[in-house]
């Protein structure tokens, strides 16, 4: 796809312990190889929570800020970066 690769992911979590406590997530990512060892990437995702669910999208890394988990709140995320293999 335009010299790169496009990825699409979907996840669904069904919680049988409580009513209205399911969650689903959809994400997309595009990777473009700039050279043999360097790749640019970017994408986004959406996490939808039921009324009794409080999952968040963690950006990763020890110093990153995670939004407060609120029951029933849904989250958007976007990301971009560069990867270089040594």
Backbone atoms as SQL, in Angstrom:
CREATE TABLE atoms (id INTEGER PRIMARY KEY, chain TEXT, resi INTEGER, resn TEXT, atom TEXT, x REAL, y REAL, z REAL);
INSERT INTO atoms VALUES
  (1, 'A', 1, 'UNK', 'N', 0.850, -1.175, 0.000),
  (2, 'A', 1, 'UNK', 'CA', 0.000, 0.000, 0.000),
  (3, 'A', 1, 'UNK', 'C', 0.895, 1.236, 0.000),
  (4, 'A', 2, 'UNK', 'N', 1.052, 1.887, -1.120),
  (5, 'A', 2, 'UNK', 'CA', 1.876, 3.096, -1.283),
  (6, 'A', 2, 'UNK', 'C', 3.309, 2.883, -0.803),
  (7, 'A', 3, 'UNK', 'N', 3.834, 1.691, -0.964),
  (8, 'A', 3, 'UNK', 'CA', 5.196, 1.385, -0.573),
  (9, 'A', 3, 'UNK', 'C', 5.368, 0.966, 0.865),
  (10, 'A', 4, 'UNK', 'N', 4.307, 0.951, 1.641),
  (11, 'A', 4, 'UNK', 'CA', 4.380, 0.566, 3.049),
  (12, 'A', 4, 'UNK', 'C', 3.391, -0.541, 3.355),
  (13, 'A', 5, 'UNK', 'N', 3.086, -0.712, 4.621),
  (14, 'A', 5, 'UNK', 'CA', 2.106, -1.730, 5.004),
  (15, 'A', 5, 'UNK', 'C', 1.094, -1.131, 5.979),
  (16, 'A', 6, 'UNK', 'N', -0.145, -1.521, 5.808),
  (17, 'A', 6, 'UNK', 'CA', -1.242, -1.043, 6.634),
  (18, 'A', 6, 'UNK', 'C', -1.757, -2.205, 7.464),
  (19, 'A', 7, 'UNK', 'N', -1.946, -1.980, 8.751),
  (20, 'A', 7, 'UNK', 'CA', -2.422, -3.025, 9.655),
  (21, 'A', 7, 'UNK', 'C', -3.695, -2.546, 10.352),
  (22, 'A', 8, 'UNK', 'N', -4.596, -3.479, 10.593),
  (23, 'A', 8, 'UNK', 'CA', -5.852, -3.182, 11.262),
  (24, 'A', 8, 'UNK', 'C', -6.054, -4.234, 12.344),
  (25, 'A', 9, 'UNK', 'N', -6.396, -3.797, 13.550),
  (26, 'A', 9, 'UNK', 'CA', -6.612, -4.738, 14.649),
  (27, 'A', 9, 'UNK', 'C', -7.936, -4.497, 15.331),
  (28, 'A', 10, 'UNK', 'N', -8.501, -5.567, 15.874),
  (29, 'A', 10, 'UNK', 'CA', -9.772, -5.496, 16.574),
  (30, 'A', 10, 'UNK', 'C', -9.714, -6.444, 17.760),
  (31, 'A', 11, 'UNK', 'N', -10.203, -6.010, 18.898),
  (32, 'A', 11, 'UNK', 'CA', -10.251, -6.870, 20.086),
  (33, 'A', 11, 'UNK', 'C', -11.591, -6.675, 20.795),
  (34, 'A', 12, 'UNK', 'N', -12.100, -7.759, 21.350),
  (35, 'A', 12, 'UNK', 'CA', -13.355, -7.724, 22.100),
  (36, 'A', 12, 'UNK', 'C', -13.156, -8.486, 23.403),
  (37, 'A', 13, 'UNK', 'N', -13.518, -7.877, 24.510),
  (38, 'A', 13, 'UNK', 'CA', -13.413, -8.521, 25.816),
  (39, 'A', 13, 'UNK', 'C', -14.808, -8.669, 26.395),
  (40, 'A', 14, 'UNK', 'N', -15.210, -9.899, 26.610),
  (41, 'A', 14, 'UNK', 'CA', -16.520, -10.176, 27.203),
  (42, 'A', 14, 'UNK', 'C', -16.306, -10.583, 28.650),
  (43, 'A', 15, 'UNK', 'N', -16.921, -9.855, 29.554),
  (44, 'A', 15, 'UNK', 'CA', -16.814, -10.125, 30.975),
  (45, 'A', 15, 'UNK', 'C', -18.136, -10.710, 31.450),
  (46, 'A', 16, 'UNK', 'N', -18.125, -11.985, 31.818),
  (47, 'A', 16, 'UNK', 'CA', -19.344, -12.659, 32.270),
  (48, 'A', 16, 'UNK', 'C', -19.620, -12.451, 33.758),
  (49, 'A', 17, 'UNK', 'N', -18.717, -11.800, 34.487),
  (50, 'A', 17, 'UNK', 'CA', -18.879, -11.611, 35.924),
  (51, 'A', 17, 'UNK', 'C', -19.904, -10.534, 36.277),
  (52, 'A', 18, 'UNK', 'N', -20.002, -9.504, 35.447),
  (53, 'A', 18, 'UNK', 'CA', -20.895, -8.379, 35.726),
  (54, 'A', 18, 'UNK', 'C', -21.681, -8.023, 34.469),
  (55, 'A', 19, 'UNK', 'N', -22.862, -7.458, 34.664),
  (56, 'A', 19, 'UNK', 'CA', -23.664, -6.987, 33.535),
  (57, 'A', 19, 'UNK', 'C', -23.074, -5.687, 32.997),
  (58, 'A', 20, 'UNK', 'N', -23.189, -5.470, 31.723),
  (59, 'A', 20, 'UNK', 'CA', -22.708, -4.259, 31.045),
  (60, 'A', 20, 'UNK', 'C', -21.244, -3.970, 31.389),
  (61, 'A', 21, 'UNK', 'N', -20.390, -4.978, 31.224),
  (62, 'A', 21, 'UNK', 'CA', -18.973, -4.799, 31.548),
  (63, 'A', 21, 'UNK', 'C', -18.072, -5.307, 30.424),
  (64, 'A', 22, 'UNK', 'N', -18.554, -5.231, 29.193),
  (65, 'A', 22, 'UNK', 'CA', -17.752, -5.640, 28.040),
  (66, 'A', 22, 'UNK', 'C', -16.981, -4.435, 27.494),
  (67, 'A', 23, 'UNK', 'N', -16.000, -4.724, 26.652),
  (68, 'A', 23, 'UNK', 'CA', -15.188, -3.673, 26.063),
  (69, 'A', 23, 'UNK', 'C', -14.709, -4.129, 24.693),
  (70, 'A', 24, 'UNK', 'N', -14.550, -3.175, 23.764),
  (71, 'A', 24, 'UNK', 'CA', -13.956, -3.506, 22.473),
  (72, 'A', 24, 'UNK', 'C', -13.026, -2.400, 22.032),
  (73, 'A', 25, 'UNK', 'N', -12.067, -2.774, 21.193),
  (74, 'A', 25, 'UNK', 'CA', -11.026, -1.865, 20.746),
  (75, 'A', 25, 'UNK', 'C', -10.751, -2.099, 19.275),
  (76, 'A', 26, 'UNK', 'N', -10.567, -1.009, 18.520),
  (77, 'A', 26, 'UNK', 'CA', -10.173, -1.109, 17.118),
  (78, 'A', 26, 'UNK', 'C', -9.016, -0.135, 16.902),
  (79, 'A', 27, 'UNK', 'N', -7.996, -0.609, 16.191),
  (80, 'A', 27, 'UNK', 'CA', -6.816, 0.224, 15.945),
  (81, 'A', 27, 'UNK', 'C', -6.335, 0.024, 14.517),
  (82, 'A', 28, 'UNK', 'N', -5.661, 1.033, 13.991),
  (83, 'A', 28, 'UNK', 'CA', -5.045, 0.950, 12.681),
  (84, 'A', 28, 'UNK', 'C', -3.633, 1.525, 12.777),
  (85, 'A', 29, 'UNK', 'N', -2.755, 1.024, 11.922),
  (86, 'A', 29, 'UNK', 'CA', -1.357, 1.453, 11.926),
  (87, 'A', 29, 'UNK', 'C', -0.825, 1.367, 10.503),
  (88, 'A', 30, 'UNK', 'N', -0.053, 2.385, 10.107),
  (89, 'A', 30, 'UNK', 'CA', 0.603, 2.379, 8.801),
  (90, 'A', 30, 'UNK', 'C', 2.104, 2.487, 9.018),
  (91, 'A', 31, 'UNK', 'N', 2.863, 1.616, 8.346),
  (92, 'A', 31, 'UNK', 'CA', 4.317, 1.607, 8.448),
  (93, 'A', 31, 'UNK', 'C', 4.918, 1.860, 7.071),
  (94, 'A', 32, 'UNK', 'N', 5.861, 2.795, 7.010),
  (95, 'A', 32, 'UNK', 'CA', 6.506, 3.130, 5.743),
  (96, 'A', 32, 'UNK', 'C', 8.024, 2.990, 5.895),
  (97, 'A', 33, 'UNK', 'N', 8.641, 2.078, 5.136),
  (98, 'A', 33, 'UNK', 'CA', 10.095, 1.914, 5.235),
  (99, 'A', 33, 'UNK', 'C', 10.825, 3.043, 4.508),
  (100, 'A', 34, 'UNK', 'N', 11.568, 3.837, 5.256),
  (101, 'A', 34, 'UNK', 'CA', 12.348, 4.927, 4.680),
  (102, 'A', 34, 'UNK', 'C', 13.645, 4.389, 4.093),
  (103, 'A', 35, 'UNK', 'N', 14.219, 3.409, 4.783),
  (104, 'A', 35, 'UNK', 'CA', 15.436, 2.751, 4.315),
  (105, 'A', 35, 'UNK', 'C', 15.395, 1.298, 4.771),
  (106, 'A', 36, 'UNK', 'N', 16.507, 0.607, 4.588),
  (107, 'A', 36, 'UNK', 'CA', 16.577, -0.802, 4.957),
  (108, 'A', 36, 'UNK', 'C', 16.369, -1.017, 6.461),
  (109, 'A', 37, 'UNK', 'N', 16.797, -0.044, 7.292),
  (110, 'A', 37, 'UNK', 'CA', 16.726, -0.209, 8.744),
  (111, 'A', 37, 'UNK', 'C', 15.821, 0.799, 9.450),
  (112, 'A', 38, 'UNK', 'N', 15.247, 1.740, 8.731),
  (113, 'A', 38, 'UNK', 'CA', 14.437, 2.791, 9.354),
  (114, 'A', 38, 'UNK', 'C', 13.008, 2.767, 8.817),
  (115, 'A', 39, 'UNK', 'N', 12.063, 2.822, 9.740),
  (116, 'A', 39, 'UNK', 'CA', 10.636, 2.789, 9.387),
  (117, 'A', 39, 'UNK', 'C', 9.901, 3.899, 10.123),
  (118, 'A', 40, 'UNK', 'N', 9.059, 4.629, 9.407),
  (119, 'A', 40, 'UNK', 'CA', 8.148, 5.598, 10.009),
  (120, 'A', 40, 'UNK', 'C', 6.804, 4.918, 10.220),
  (121, 'A', 41, 'UNK', 'N', 6.122, 5.246, 11.311),
  (122, 'A', 41, 'UNK', 'CA', 4.816, 4.646, 11.544),
  (123, 'A', 41, 'UNK', 'C', 3.881, 5.654, 12.205),
  (124, 'A', 42, 'UNK', 'N', 2.603, 5.408, 12.057),
  (125, 'A', 42, 'UNK', 'CA', 1.584, 6.244, 12.664),
  (126, 'A', 42, 'UNK', 'C', 0.253, 5.528, 12.643),
  (127, 'A', 43, 'UNK', 'N', -0.637, 5.931, 13.523),
  (128, 'A', 43, 'UNK', 'CA', -1.938, 5.286, 13.556),
  (129, 'A', 43, 'UNK', 'C', -2.824, 5.866, 14.635),
  (130, 'A', 44, 'UNK', 'N', -3.898, 5.150, 14.897),
  (131, 'A', 44, 'UNK', 'CA', -4.850, 5.585, 15.899),
  (132, 'A', 44, 'UNK', 'C', -5.748, 4.444, 16.314),
  (133, 'A', 45, 'UNK', 'N', -6.498, 4.671, 17.379),
  (134, 'A', 45, 'UNK', 'CA', -7.389, 3.629, 17.865),
  (135, 'A', 45, 'UNK', 'C', -8.498, 4.199, 18.718),
  (136, 'A', 46, 'UNK', 'N', -9.486, 3.365, 18.966),
  (137, 'A', 46, 'UNK', 'CA', -10.636, 3.729, 19.791),
  (138, 'A', 46, 'UNK', 'C', -10.963, 2.565, 20.715),
  (139, 'A', 47, 'UNK', 'N', -11.171, 2.866, 21.983),
  (140, 'A', 47, 'UNK', 'CA', -11.548, 1.875, 22.985),
  (141, 'A', 47, 'UNK', 'C', -12.915, 2.256, 23.533),
  (142, 'A', 48, 'UNK', 'N', -13.866, 1.343, 23.417),
  (143, 'A', 48, 'UNK', 'CA', -15.229, 1.582, 23.897),
  (144, 'A', 48, 'UNK', 'C', -15.489, 0.695, 25.109),
  (145, 'A', 49, 'UNK', 'N', -15.937, 1.292, 26.200),
  (146, 'A', 49, 'UNK', 'CA', -16.258, 0.578, 27.438),
  (147, 'A', 49, 'UNK', 'C', -17.751, 0.605, 27.705),
  (148, 'A', 50, 'UNK', 'N', -18.276, -0.519, 28.211),
  (149, 'A', 50, 'UNK', 'CA', -19.653, -0.543, 28.698),
  (150, 'A', 50, 'UNK', 'C', -19.735, 0.260, 29.995),
  (151, 'A', 51, 'UNK', 'N', -20.934, 0.387, 30.543),
  (152, 'A', 51, 'UNK', 'CA', -21.176, 1.208, 31.730),
  (153, 'A', 51, 'UNK', 'C', -20.361, 0.782, 32.951),
  (154, 'A', 52, 'UNK', 'N', -20.104, -0.514, 33.121),
  (155, 'A', 52, 'UNK', 'CA', -19.394, -1.018, 34.301),
  (156, 'A', 52, 'UNK', 'C', -17.949, -1.403, 34.007),
  (157, 'A', 53, 'UNK', 'N', -17.354, -0.788, 33.021),
  (158, 'A', 53, 'UNK', 'CA', -15.981, -1.103, 32.620),
  (159, 'A', 53, 'UNK', 'C', -15.142, 0.169, 32.633),
  (160, 'A', 54, 'UNK', 'N', -13.876, 0.039, 33.052),
  (161, 'A', 54, 'UNK', 'CA', -13.002, 1.207, 33.139),
  (162, 'A', 54, 'UNK', 'C', -11.606, 0.899, 32.589),
  (163, 'A', 55, 'UNK', 'N', -11.530, 0.282, 31.415),
  (164, 'A', 55, 'UNK', 'CA', -10.225, 0.034, 30.795),
  (165, 'A', 55, 'UNK', 'C', -9.724, 1.315, 30.129),
  (166, 'A', 56, 'UNK', 'N', -8.409, 1.452, 30.017),
  (167, 'A', 56, 'UNK', 'CA', -7.802, 2.599, 29.345),
  (168, 'A', 56, 'UNK', 'C', -6.822, 2.107, 28.293),
  (169, 'A', 57, 'UNK', 'N', -6.375, 3.004, 27.449),
  (170, 'A', 57, 'UNK', 'CA', -5.340, 2.708, 26.473),
  (171, 'A', 57, 'UNK', 'C', -4.034, 3.222, 27.054),
  (172, 'A', 58, 'UNK', 'N', -3.137, 2.315, 27.356),
  (173, 'A', 58, 'UNK', 'CA', -1.857, 2.702, 27.943),
  (174, 'A', 58, 'UNK', 'C', -0.872, 3.049, 26.838),
  (175, 'A', 59, 'UNK', 'N', -0.253, 4.231, 26.910),
  (176, 'A', 59, 'UNK', 'CA', 0.698, 4.618, 25.882),
  (177, 'A', 59, 'UNK', 'C', 2.028, 3.895, 26.005),
  (178, 'A', 60, 'UNK', 'N', 2.271, 3.201, 27.106),
  (179, 'A', 60, 'UNK', 'CA', 3.526, 2.482, 27.300),
  (180, 'A', 60, 'UNK', 'C', 4.599, 3.378, 27.872),
  (181, 'A', 61, 'UNK', 'N', 5.676, 2.790, 28.270),
  (182, 'A', 61, 'UNK', 'CA', 6.773, 3.551, 28.852),
  (183, 'A', 61, 'UNK', 'C', 6.508, 3.890, 30.300),
  (184, 'A', 62, 'UNK', 'N', 7.539, 3.952, 31.096),
  (185, 'A', 62, 'UNK', 'CA', 7.381, 4.198, 32.517),
  (186, 'A', 62, 'UNK', 'C', 6.940, 5.609, 32.861),
  (187, 'A', 63, 'UNK', 'N', 7.301, 6.595, 32.050),
  (188, 'A', 63, 'UNK', 'CA', 6.982, 7.971, 32.391),
  (189, 'A', 63, 'UNK', 'C', 5.744, 8.513, 31.710),
  (190, 'A', 64, 'UNK', 'N', 5.022, 7.684, 30.993),
  (191, 'A', 64, 'UNK', 'CA', 3.858, 8.150, 30.256),
  (192, 'A', 64, 'UNK', 'C', 2.661, 8.340, 31.177),
  (193, 'A', 65, 'UNK', 'N', 1.816, 9.293, 30.835),
  (194, 'A', 65, 'UNK', 'CA', 0.614, 9.584, 31.618),
  (195, 'A', 65, 'UNK', 'C', -0.557, 8.787, 31.044),
  (196, 'A', 66, 'UNK', 'N', -1.285, 8.104, 31.906),
  (197, 'A', 66, 'UNK', 'CA', -2.476, 7.347, 31.515),
  (198, 'A', 66, 'UNK', 'C', -3.683, 8.117, 32.016),
  (199, 'A', 67, 'UNK', 'N', -4.717, 8.312, 31.171),
  (200, 'A', 67, 'UNK', 'CA', -5.900, 9.042, 31.638),
  (201, 'A', 67, 'UNK', 'C', -6.576, 8.319, 32.803),
  (202, 'A', 68, 'UNK', 'N', -7.248, 9.071, 33.653),
  (203, 'A', 68, 'UNK', 'CA', -7.971, 8.472, 34.777),
  (204, 'A', 68, 'UNK', 'C', -9.006, 7.491, 34.257),
  (205, 'A', 69, 'UNK', 'N', -9.053, 6.325, 34.889),
  (206, 'A', 69, 'UNK', 'CA', -10.028, 5.315, 34.496),
  (207, 'A', 69, 'UNK', 'C', -11.392, 5.699, 35.039),
  (208, 'A', 70, 'UNK', 'N', -12.346, 5.933, 34.165),
  (209, 'A', 70, 'UNK', 'CA', -13.710, 6.295, 34.539),
  (210, 'A', 70, 'UNK', 'C', -14.647, 5.248, 33.962),
  (211, 'A', 71, 'UNK', 'N', -15.526, 4.706, 34.785),
  (212, 'A', 71, 'UNK', 'CA', -16.455, 3.687, 34.324),
  (213, 'A', 71, 'UNK', 'C', -17.332, 4.226, 33.193),
  (214, 'A', 72, 'UNK', 'N', -17.405, 3.469, 32.114),
  (215, 'A', 72, 'UNK', 'CA', -18.240, 3.831, 30.979),
  (216, 'A', 72, 'UNK', 'C', -17.620, 4.828, 30.020),
  (217, 'A', 73, 'UNK', 'N', -16.416, 5.336, 30.316),
  (218, 'A', 73, 'UNK', 'CA', -15.782, 6.313, 29.437),
  (219, 'A', 73, 'UNK', 'C', -15.017, 5.587, 28.326),
  (220, 'A', 74, 'UNK', 'N', -15.086, 6.125, 27.127),
  (221, 'A', 74, 'UNK', 'CA', -14.365, 5.572, 25.987),
  (222, 'A', 74, 'UNK', 'C', -13.206, 6.488, 25.628),
  (223, 'A', 75, 'UNK', 'N', -12.176, 5.939, 24.988),
  (224, 'A', 75, 'UNK', 'CA', -10.947, 6.683, 24.722),
  (225, 'A', 75, 'UNK', 'C', -10.515, 6.592, 23.270),
  (226, 'A', 76, 'UNK', 'N', -9.963, 7.686, 22.763),
  (227, 'A', 76, 'UNK', 'CA', -9.300, 7.747, 21.460),
  (228, 'A', 76, 'UNK', 'C', -7.800, 7.848, 21.704),
  (229, 'A', 77, 'UNK', 'N', -7.007, 7.358, 20.778),
  (230, 'A', 77, 'UNK', 'CA', -5.564, 7.546, 20.854),
  (231, 'A', 77, 'UNK', 'C', -5.000, 7.691, 19.443),
  (232, 'A', 78, 'UNK', 'N', -3.954, 8.504, 19.317),
  (233, 'A', 78, 'UNK', 'CA', -3.210, 8.604, 18.067),
  (234, 'A', 78, 'UNK', 'C', -1.729, 8.496, 18.416),
  (235, 'A', 79, 'UNK', 'N', -0.945, 7.988, 17.489),
  (236, 'A', 79, 'UNK', 'CA', 0.479, 7.830, 17.754),
  (237, 'A', 79, 'UNK', 'C', 1.256, 7.941, 16.444),
  (238, 'A', 80, 'UNK', 'N', 2.519, 8.295, 16.581),
  (239, 'A', 80, 'UNK', 'CA', 3.432, 8.377, 15.441),
  (240, 'A', 80, 'UNK', 'C', 4.842, 8.161, 15.976),
  (241, 'A', 81, 'UNK', 'N', 5.706, 7.645, 15.123),
  (242, 'A', 81, 'UNK', 'CA', 7.064, 7.423, 15.577),
  (243, 'A', 81, 'UNK', 'C', 7.986, 6.961, 14.475),
  (244, 'A', 82, 'UNK', 'N', 9.190, 6.697, 14.869),
  (245, 'A', 82, 'UNK', 'CA', 10.221, 6.203, 13.957),
  (246, 'A', 82, 'UNK', 'C', 10.914, 5.038, 14.643),
  (247, 'A', 83, 'UNK', 'N', 11.197, 4.002, 13.875),
  (248, 'A', 83, 'UNK', 'CA', 11.887, 2.835, 14.388),
  (249, 'A', 83, 'UNK', 'C', 13.165, 2.629, 13.575),
  (250, 'A', 84, 'UNK', 'N', 14.281, 2.443, 14.268),
  (251, 'A', 84, 'UNK', 'CA', 15.550, 2.218, 13.591),
  (252, 'A', 84, 'UNK', 'C', 16.232, 1.001, 14.197),
  (253, 'A', 85, 'UNK', 'N', 16.601, 0.051, 13.379),
  (254, 'A', 85, 'UNK', 'CA', 17.292, -1.163, 13.840),
  (255, 'A', 85, 'UNK', 'C', 18.795, -0.961, 13.731),
  (256, 'A', 86, 'UNK', 'N', 19.515, -1.261, 14.808),
  (257, 'A', 86, 'UNK', 'CA', 20.973, -1.095, 14.804),
  (258, 'A', 86, 'UNK', 'C', 21.645, -2.415, 14.498);
